[in-house]
């Protein structure tokens, strides 16, 4: 690494150049084509332009970095999966209109009970109770023996006079159950459509993921002593 932008004699800048194997057989024997090249006539130098070198091996985080592996990006944009859980303001604008609604019919089960106050006694009575003589009547004077006449008791379902037209009996009635109802249709004002507007946040602008850096020139020795392998 040098603080200028040119390589001294016997060195080259690490900028991904294609190198002839015949000219630099010793360096090729060390590097091979791990950084590129066809392996028959040429190989390539590492390219460190705009890149930070990282040590090979297994990182404390568990990630393994092999020789010549590269990755990362100067800029990135968050996707939905990267965003924290959040809320957006939303509003609903309804569209109102007339809607025909059908109300189904029902089957009822009405029951009607009527009660009439009638005389219940079987034997004759000269003065039946006032509340139970609506259907009782007299049959007139009938000779009981040769010397005496008596009024016959109130015993039958008859009145002493013919009921007037439109007359009614004071019957007590009670209705139980529910009535039947026919099917019907009505028109109402209801929400028939609408639109939902969700407020937007953010501008989807990419942001830098670069660590603080200082640009320097990386160089590689093209000639020199061949390193001894331990």
C-alpha positions as semicolon CSV with decimal commas, in nm:
position;residue;x (nm);y (nm);z (nm)
1;X;0,000;0,000;0,000
2;X;0,148;0,335;-0,104
3;X;0,028;0,695;-0,077
4;X;0,064;0,777;-0,446
5;X;-0,104;0,663;-0,766
6;X;0,174;0,483;-0,957
7;X;0,360;0,156;-0,905
8;X;0,742;0,140;-0,861
9;X;0,955;-0,079;-1,087
10;X;0,885;-0,448;-1,031
11;X;0,534;-0,374;-0,899
12;X;0,193;-0,316;-1,047
13;X;-0,120;-0,157;-0,909
14;X;-0,390;-0,402;-0,801
15;X;-0,648;-0,303;-1,059
16;X;-0,748;-0,636;-1,213
17;X;-0,500;-0,626;-1,504
18;X;-0,459;-0,930;-1,732
19;X;-0,102;-1,059;-1,712
20;X;0,087;-1,284;-1,957
21;X;0,183;-1,612;-1,791
22;X;0,514;-1,646;-1,983
23;X;0,634;-1,310;-1,854
24;X;0,549;-1,379;-1,489
25;X;0,558;-1,755;-1,444
26;X;0,670;-1,735;-1,080
27;X;0,381;-1,507;-0,981
28;X;0,137;-1,722;-1,177
29;X;0,257;-2,031;-0,994
30;X;0,159;-1,861;-0,668
31;X;-0,170;-1,701;-0,772
32;X;-0,306;-1,918;-1,051
33;X;-0,637;-1,795;-1,189
34;X;-0,801;-1,734;-0,851
35;X;-0,863;-1,372;-0,954
36;X;-0,942;-1,452;-1,319
37;X;-0,773;-1,538;-1,648
38;X;-0,786;-1,838;-1,881
39;X;-0,497;-2,025;-1,713
40;X;-0,334;-2,112;-2,045
41;X;-0,191;-1,781;-2,162
42;X;-0,291;-1,529;-1,895
43;X;-0,404;-1,467;-1,538
44;X;-0,543;-1,160;-1,363
45;X;-0,427;-0,948;-1,071
46;X;-0,667;-0,867;-0,784
47;X;-0,876;-0,554;-0,828
48;X;-0,886;-0,340;-0,514
49;X;-1,026;-0,029;-0,676
50;X;-1,300;0,096;-0,446
51;X;-1,275;-0,218;-0,231
52;X;-1,150;-0,284;0,120
53;X;-0,949;-0,605;0,169
54;X;-1,064;-0,848;0,435
55;X;-0,875;-1,135;0,592
56;X;-0,950;-1,488;0,473
57;X;-1,087;-1,751;0,708
58;X;-1,378;-1,780;0,948
59;X;-1,496;-1,454;1,106
60;X;-1,619;-1,435;1,468
61;X;-1,971;-1,397;1,330
62;X;-1,942;-1,739;1,166
63;X;-1,904;-1,616;0,806
64;X;-1,620;-1,779;0,612
65;X;-1,423;-1,569;0,363
66;X;-1,233;-1,773;0,102
67;X;-0,944;-1,637;-0,102
68;X;-1,061;-1,404;-0,385
69;X;-1,418;-1,396;-0,257
70;X;-1,582;-1,056;-0,295
71;X;-1,916;-0,897;-0,208
72;X;-2,088;-0,596;-0,061
73;X;-2,221;-0,282;-0,225
74;X;-2,151;0,087;-0,195
75;X;-2,521;0,175;-0,197
76;X;-2,829;-0,020;-0,098
77;X;-3,204;0,036;-0,078
78;X;-3,419;-0,114;0,194
79;X;-3,690;-0,357;0,088
80;X;-4,014;-0,428;0,270
81;X;-3,853;-0,725;0,447
82;X;-3,579;-0,499;0,588
83;X;-3,814;-0,237;0,731
84;X;-3,927;-0,240;1,094
85;X;-4,295;-0,294;1,167
86;X;-4,477;0,037;1,128
87;X;-4,818;0,190;1,055
88;X;-4,952;0,411;0,778
89;X;-5,244;0,651;0,799
90;X;-5,539;0,533;0,587
91;X;-5,875;0,686;0,495
92;X;-6,188;0,539;0,336
93;X;-6,411;0,737;0,099
94;X;-6,750;0,565;0,062
95;X;-6,976;0,573;-0,243
96;X;-7,344;0,575;-0,148
97;X;-7,626;0,445;-0,364
98;X;-7,967;0,281;-0,356
99;X;-7,970;-0,090;-0,283
100;X;-8,269;-0,326;-0,313
101;X;-8,297;-0,558;-0,014
102;X;-8,529;-0,862;-0,007
103;X;-8,683;-0,951;0,328
104;X;-8,789;-1,319;0,323
105;X;-9,134;-1,425;0,437
106;X;-9,197;-1,625;0,754
107;X;-9,451;-1,890;0,850
108;X;-9,646;-1,809;1,166
109;X;-9,803;-2,026;1,435
110;X;-10,090;-1,818;1,575
111;X;-10,330;-1,967;1,828
112;X;-10,658;-1,801;1,939
113;X;-10,851;-1,891;2,257
114;X;-11,202;-1,747;2,328
115;X;-11,390;-1,770;2,662
116;X;-11,764;-1,701;2,708
117;X;-11,930;-1,657;3,052
118;X;-12,213;-1,916;3,046
119;X;-12,419;-2,082;3,312
120;X;-12,268;-2,406;3,434
121;X;-12,535;-2,545;3,663
122;X;-12,748;-2,843;3,552
123;X;-13,025;-2,785;3,804
124;X;-13,269;-2,504;3,770
125;X;-13,208;-2,180;3,951
126;X;-13,448;-1,894;4,010
127;X;-13,170;-1,639;4,019
128;X;-12,858;-1,743;3,826
129;X;-12,543;-1,539;3,886
130;X;-12,521;-1,213;3,695
131;X;-12,191;-1,295;3,529
132;X;-12,290;-1,634;3,390
133;X;-12,626;-1,586;3,223
134;X;-12,550;-1,444;2,882
135;X;-12,668;-1,758;2,706
136;X;-12,942;-1,849;2,956
137;X;-13,304;-1,764;2,908
138;X;-13,656;-1,838;3,033
139;X;-13,898;-2,065;2,861
140;X;-14,215;-1,899;3,000
141;X;-14,476;-2,013;3,251
142;X;-14,542;-2,382;3,255
143;X;-14,813;-2,550;3,464
144;X;-14,646;-2,765;3,723
145;X;-14,970;-2,888;3,896
146;X;-15,337;-2,812;3,887
147;X;-15,331;-2,522;4,129
148;X;-14,986;-2,357;4,099
149;X;-14,766;-2,220;3,825
150;X;-14,391;-2,155;3,856
151;X;-14,133;-1,981;3,646
152;X;-13,898;-2,233;3,483
153;X;-13,531;-2,185;3,579
154;X;-13,262;-2,046;3,349
155;X;-13,121;-2,359;3,193
156;X;-13,064;-2,343;2,818
157;X;-12,846;-2,165;2,565
158;X;-13,121;-1,926;2,468
159;X;-13,201;-1,564;2,527
160;X;-13,537;-1,428;2,612
161;X;-13,522;-1,194;2,316
162;X;-13,369;-1,217;1,975
163;X;-13,025;-1,047;1,961
164;X;-13,020;-0,722;1,771
165;X;-12,839;-0,695;1,439
166;X;-12,464;-0,653;1,499
167;X;-12,494;-0,765;1,860
168;X;-12,189;-0,926;2,013
169;X;-12,111;-1,146;2,306
170;X;-11,856;-1,028;2,563
171;X;-11,613;-1,310;2,494
172;X;-11,260;-1,300;2,632
173;X;-11,000;-1,384;2,368
174;X;-10,623;-1,443;2,381
175;X;-10,379;-1,479;2,093
176;X;-10,050;-1,667;2,116
177;X;-9,767;-1,733;1,871
178;X;-9,639;-1,526;1,580
179;X;-9,816;-1,428;1,259
180;X;-9,703;-1,519;0,908
181;X;-9,539;-1,242;0,708
182;X;-9,506;-1,224;0,329
183;X;-9,176;-1,165;0,153
184;X;-9,111;-0,801;0,066
185;X;-8,848;-0,581;-0,093
186;X;-8,730;-0,241;0,022
187;X;-8,491;0,014;-0,123
188;X;-8,234;0,161;0,111
189;X;-7,939;0,396;0,082
190;X;-7,620;0,199;0,148
191;X;-7,247;0,196;0,080
192;X;-7,209;0,034;-0,263
193;X;-6,842;0,109;-0,329
194;X;-6,553;0,313;-0,202
195;X;-6,181;0,371;-0,212
196;X;-5,906;0,340;0,046
197;X;-5,615;0,582;0,044
198;X;-5,300;0,482;0,234
199;X;-5,049;0,751;0,317
200;X;-4,697;0,707;0,178
201;X;-4,376;0,750;0,373
202;X;-4,018;0,755;0,252
203;X;-3,862;0,822;-0,085
204;X;-3,685;0,488;-0,165
205;X;-3,351;0,669;-0,191
206;X;-3,044;0,443;-0,171
207;X;-2,804;0,504;0,115
208;X;-2,432;0,436;0,160
209;X;-2,310;0,131;0,349
210;X;-1,943;0,224;0,321
211;X;-1,731;0,229;0,633
212;X;-1,516;0,537;0,690
213;X;-1,231;0,508;0,441
214;X;-0,907;0,662;0,315
215;X;-0,808;0,589;-0,045
216;X;-0,457;0,450;-0,098
217;X;-0,286;0,261;-0,384
218;X;-0,249;-0,116;-0,344
219;X;0,047;-0,267;-0,531
220;X;0,171;-0,622;-0,590
221;X;0,529;-0,734;-0,650
222;X;0,569;-0,883;-0,995
223;X;0,934;-0,994;-0,951
224;X;1,150;-1,083;-0,654
225;X;1,247;-1,367;-0,429
226;X;1,020;-1,667;-0,445
227;X;0,857;-1,716;-0,103
228;X;0,942;-2,031;0,091
229;X;0,644;-2,246;0,183
230;X;0,662;-2,357;0,548
